[in-house]
């Protein structure tokens, strides 16, 4: 079974700007593309799992969100990186738009996006890792029986300062995605997966998936 690295978007791969609504707000964090390139080269599937309540709040449409994602994917691919799959949750219990107003199984910290990806791609979640800048990302990984890494970019520095309040700690705290990749690659080298693609090239093309 394949193993995946699940990545939050805002504050982990790109700069945190609140509710990102326009492509000109996109700013890759230093070293993020290189980290993704290294992880993909190691044969790991890279999957973005992101809450996007801005859609439910009516701040941008799904089409606008996906257009921004296409631009981000292009920026990553230009640096030899890229995302293999995208899962996003547009829901919120108090969403302005009734279509998205619900308590769902895909909004982090619920593990729905990771569980769906595991079904879609035949992933070994116990050998996979969730990386993000908020404690809800850590909870999501742990709720899916994956390892969890907090990065101190985005909201991560403030989150890390409150670590004594966390009911369950992450497996690792890293300064940024580059440092997280170092830890992940060391961990993966110690526990090689069966059936790993020896070429290190993802078997499936990038695709986008939405949870309803």
Secondary structure, DSSP 8 states (H G I E B T S, - for coil): -B-EEEE-SBTTTB---SS--SGGG--B-TTHHHHHHHHHHTT-EEEEEEE-HHHHTTSS-HHHHHHHHHHHHHHHHTTT---SEEEEE--BTT-SSGGGBS--SSSTTS-HHHHHHHHHHTB-GGG-EEEESSHHHHHHHHHTT-EEEEESTTTHHHHHHTGGG-SS--SEEESSHHHHHHHHHHHHHHS--TT--TT---SS--EEEE--
